[in-house]
Amino acid sequence: MHVTPSFVESVLSAYPFALLIIQDKNLVDDSELKEISRLIVRFYDQWEMDLDLLEKEAIELRYFERKSFSDIAAELGYENHSSAKRLIDHSVKRIADSIQKSYK
């Protein structure tokens, strides 16, 4: 299975919405939308186990709280936004590589 960083980013971006959909009482539990949302949540729950605390915080700030690289850099104590971007890019690539290895 070929997993790209952009696939990982798509799942991470969908995660906050998936949580809202799962909690929506107006949707039946076995709806296709809730099933897909549960899958997205399970993906991240598995992936986050491989992240260290700094990587996890950076991912959550970027994809769940939708913060800019500059805001993330300031929050994590980095000098500039490019350091935060490198950390997030590295973390996303590491997740993609890990998934790919698990399917070999």
C-alpha positions as a Markdown table, in Angstrom:
| # | Residue | x | y | z |
|---|---|---|---|---|
| 1 | Met | 0.0 | 0.0 | 0.0 |
| 2 | His | 1.5 | 3.3 | -1.1 |
| 3 | Val | 0.7 | 6.0 | 1.6 |
| 4 | Thr | 1.8 | 9.6 | 0.9 |
| 5 | Pro | 2.3 | 12.4 | 3.3 |
| 6 | Ser | -0.6 | 14.2 | 1.5 |
| 7 | Phe | -2.9 | 11.3 | 2.4 |
| 8 | Val | -1.8 | 11.6 | 6.1 |
| 9 | Glu | -2.4 | 15.4 | 6.0 |
| 10 | Ser | -5.9 | 14.8 | 4.6 |
| 11 | Val | -6.8 | 12.4 | 7.4 |
| 12 | Leu | -5.4 | 14.8 | 10.0 |
| 13 | Ser | -7.3 | 17.7 | 8.5 |
| 14 | Ala | -10.5 | 15.7 | 8.6 |
| 15 | Tyr | -10.0 | 14.5 | 12.2 |
| 16 | Pro | -11.8 | 17.4 | 14.0 |
| 17 | Phe | -14.8 | 17.1 | 11.7 |
| 18 | Ala | -14.9 | 13.4 | 12.2 |
| 19 | Leu | -15.1 | 13.9 | 16.0 |
| 20 | Leu | -18.0 | 16.2 | 15.5 |
| 21 | Ile | -19.8 | 13.8 | 13.2 |
| 22 | Ile | -19.4 | 10.9 | 15.7 |
| 23 | Gln | -20.9 | 13.0 | 18.4 |
| 24 | Asp | -23.9 | 14.2 | 16.3 |
| 25 | Lys | -27.0 | 12.8 | 17.8 |
| 26 | Asn | -29.0 | 13.5 | 14.6 |
| 27 | Leu | -27.1 | 10.9 | 12.6 |
| 28 | Val | -27.8 | 7.2 | 13.2 |
| 29 | Asp | -24.9 | 5.3 | 14.5 |
| 30 | Asp | -24.6 | 3.0 | 11.5 |
| 31 | Ser | -24.6 | 5.8 | 9.0 |
| 32 | Glu | -21.9 | 5.7 | 6.4 |
| 33 | Leu | -20.7 | 9.1 | 7.5 |
| 34 | Lys | -20.2 | 8.0 | 11.1 |
| 35 | Glu | -18.4 | 4.8 | 9.9 |
| 36 | Ile | -16.0 | 6.8 | 7.9 |
| 37 | Ser | -15.5 | 9.3 | 10.8 |
| 38 | Arg | -14.8 | 6.4 | 13.2 |
| 39 | Leu | -12.2 | 5.1 | 10.7 |
| 40 | Ile | -10.5 | 8.6 | 10.6 |
| 41 | Val | -10.4 | 8.7 | 14.4 |
| 42 | Arg | -9.0 | 5.2 | 14.6 |
| 43 | Phe | -6.3 | 6.1 | 12.1 |
| 44 | Tyr | -5.1 | 9.0 | 14.2 |
| 45 | Asp | -5.4 | 7.1 | 17.4 |
| 46 | Gln | -3.0 | 4.5 | 16.0 |
| 47 | Trp | -0.6 | 7.1 | 14.5 |
| 48 | Glu | -0.3 | 9.2 | 17.5 |
| 49 | Met | 1.3 | 6.4 | 19.5 |
| 50 | Asp | 4.4 | 6.7 | 17.3 |
| 51 | Leu | 4.7 | 10.5 | 17.8 |
| 52 | Asp | 6.8 | 12.0 | 20.6 |
| 53 | Leu | 5.1 | 14.8 | 22.7 |
| 54 | Leu | 6.6 | 17.6 | 20.6 |
| 55 | Glu | 5.5 | 16.1 | 17.3 |
| 56 | Lys | 2.0 | 15.4 | 18.7 |
| 57 | Glu | 1.6 | 18.9 | 20.0 |
| 58 | Ala | 2.7 | 20.4 | 16.6 |
| 59 | Ile | 0.3 | 18.2 | 14.7 |
| 60 | Glu | -2.6 | 19.1 | 17.0 |
| 61 | Leu | -1.8 | 22.8 | 16.7 |
| 62 | Arg | -1.6 | 22.7 | 12.9 |
| 63 | Tyr | -4.4 | 20.3 | 11.9 |
| 64 | Phe | -6.8 | 20.4 | 14.8 |
| 65 | Glu | -6.5 | 24.0 | 16.0 |
| 66 | Arg | -5.6 | 25.3 | 12.4 |
| 67 | Lys | -2.8 | 27.5 | 13.7 |
| 68 | Ser | -0.3 | 29.0 | 11.3 |
| 69 | Phe | 3.4 | 27.9 | 11.3 |
| 70 | Ser | 4.3 | 31.2 | 12.8 |
| 71 | Asp | 1.9 | 30.7 | 15.7 |
| 72 | Ile | 3.1 | 27.1 | 16.2 |
| 73 | Ala | 6.7 | 28.3 | 16.2 |
| 74 | Ala | 5.9 | 30.9 | 18.9 |
| 75 | Glu | 4.0 | 28.4 | 21.0 |
| 76 | Leu | 6.7 | 25.8 | 20.8 |
| 77 | Gly | 9.5 | 28.2 | 21.4 |
| 78 | Tyr | 11.1 | 28.1 | 17.9 |
| 79 | Glu | 12.8 | 31.2 | 16.4 |
| 80 | Asn | 10.9 | 31.1 | 13.1 |
| 81 | His | 8.0 | 29.5 | 11.2 |
| 82 | Ser | 10.3 | 27.3 | 9.1 |
| 83 | Ser | 11.4 | 25.3 | 12.1 |
| 84 | Ala | 7.8 | 24.5 | 12.9 |
| 85 | Lys | 7.1 | 23.6 | 9.3 |
| 86 | Arg | 10.0 | 21.2 | 9.2 |
| 87 | Leu | 8.9 | 19.5 | 12.4 |
| 88 | Ile | 5.4 | 19.0 | 11.1 |
| 89 | Asp | 6.6 | 17.9 | 7.6 |
| 90 | His | 9.0 | 15.4 | 9.3 |
| 91 | Ser | 6.2 | 14.1 | 11.5 |
| 92 | Val | 3.8 | 13.6 | 8.7 |
| 93 | Lys | 6.4 | 11.9 | 6.6 |
| 94 | Arg | 7.3 | 9.6 | 9.5 |
| 95 | Ile | 3.6 | 8.6 | 9.9 |
| 96 | Ala | 3.4 | 7.9 | 6.2 |
| 97 | Asp | 6.6 | 5.8 | 6.2 |
| 98 | Ser | 5.4 | 3.9 | 9.3 |
| 99 | Ile | 2.1 | 3.0 | 7.7 |
| 100 | Gln | 3.9 | 1.9 | 4.5 |
| 101 | Lys | 6.2 | -0.4 | 6.5 |
| 102 | Ser | 3.4 | -2.0 | 8.4 |
| 103 | Tyr | 1.8 | -3.1 | 5.1 |
| 104 | Lys | 5.0 | -4.7 | 3.7 |
